[in-house]
Amino acid sequence: MSKTFQPAELFAGELDESLLGPPLAEVLGDEIPTRISIPFTSDDSRILSGVWEAEPGLSRWEFLERGEVIHVLEGRMVVTEDGGEPVMLEAGTAGFFPIGWRGTWEIQERIRKFFVIFTP
């Protein structure tokens, strides 16, 4: 069965609030408040998607057991893969973090992203 929606619709309801931290990421500075809605999870829990919002801050991410595809809806951040060059992601751009990606996310302006997380 397919399901269609506008990612902005996911903000109409209440989002779950928390602080960024392990196991998702290591915060490198002040706490980073986040909000999330996950309306889709596959029957085997290997794929999930939704919308995530976070306040500015610097964090380290290691996608060791999962990967993620994102589409930035609002805001901007710079992602830097270990050993790589910084890449700006802002509203209207997309990014792919394959399993094995390691690096930092520097959220410069509150970010809202649509995401799909996958595991093998």
N, C-alpha and C positions, 0 to 999 in steps of 0.2 A: 504494500500500500504506500502511496506517495503522500507527502504532506507538503503544502506550500504555505509560505508566510512571508511577511516583510520583516526583516530583522528589527526594525524600529518598533514593531508591535510588541516585541518581547520586553520593552521597557514600560509598557502600559501597566503591568502588575508590579508587585513587590519583588525586589531582587534580594537574594540572600547576601547578607553582609558579613565580612570577615577581614582579617588582616592577612596580607600576603606572607607566606613563610613556608617552611618545609611541609610536605615533601615537594611542593610545586616549585619553589624557588627560595634562594637565600637572599634576604634583604641586605643591601650594603649601605646602610645609613639609617635614616629615620623610618618608622613604621609606614607601610603603604596600605591604606584602606582599599578594599576591593568589594565589588558587588557582582553577582552572577545569577544567571537563569539558564537552566539546562532542560529545554523542553523535549529533547530527543536523545534516547539511548537505545542502541540496538539490542535485540533480544539476548545476544551473547555478551553484551557490555564492552565490545571491542571498539565501538564507535560511539561518540557522543558529540552533540553540538549544542550551541547556545550563544549567549551574549555575555561578555565579561567587560567590566568597567574597573579602572584603577586610577588612583591619584598619582601625581608625579613622584618619582623616586627612581633609585638605581637598584637593580637586582640581578642576581646571577641565576641562569637557567641551565639545566642539564637534561636533555631529552634522551635519557638512557633506555627507557622501556616503552616510550610512546613518541609519537610525532604529532605535529599540529600544523594546520593550515588556517590562516587568519585573513580576514578582510577588515580593514580599519574603517569604522563608521564615522568616528569623530576623534579629534586630538592628533597627537603625534608622539613618536618615540624613535630613538636611535637604537638599532640592534647591532651588536658587534660580535661576530663569531670569533672564538679563540683563534688567533693568528690571521684574522681577516680584517677587512676594512669596514668602518662604520657604514650602515645603510639606514637612511631615513624612511620610516613608514609613517604615512599620514593619511587623513581621510581620503578614501577612494583607492588606496593602494592595498596590495595583498602580500603576504609573506608565507613561506613554507619552511618549517623547522623539522627536518627529517630525523628519524631515530638516529641518535649519535651526535646531534647538534649540541654544542656547548658554547656559552658566551653570556653577554650581558644585554639587558634591556634597560635603557634609560628613558623613562617616560618623562617627557618634557611638558606635556599639557594633558590634562585628564583625558584618558583614552577609553573609547568604547570600540569593541571589536566583536565581530561574528567569528566563531571558531568551530573547527571540526578537529577533534582529537581522535587518533587512531592507535591501536596496538596490534601487534602481529598475531 
